[in-house]
Amino acid sequence: MTFSDDCLCRRSQLFTFKAKELITVDRFTLEHILLLLRNSRATCEYLSGNSIFVLATKTYLASLDSGESRKAINLLDIWEQTVPEALEELDESLEEGLQSVEFILAASAGGKNE
């Protein structure tokens, strides 16, 4: 958040607080937030595709049949039990955030939603 140097109150240039319940955000900032949400969602989608890599790695490690490879397989098993579900939850939250910001942009003056 940036502040105006010439403002004695050091008020933000990007956000205006009119009341406890109301915040005004400029369109550029909101579009930047939308871009960040879209990039985060794309990263989640990319990471969720790593299950094929994990399966191939586990298969290779099993063929080695060593104590160290079994430890690595156990770690990959833990990854498979936790990460995909967490990524799915994160993706759902990001989707909800995207929809909210897109709704705000569509409802705002001009209706510009790119």
Summary of the structure (lengths in Angstrom):
residues: 114
radius of gyration: 22.4
end to end distance: 23.5
largest distance: 69.2
contacts: 248
relative contact order: 0.11
helix: 68%
strand: 10%
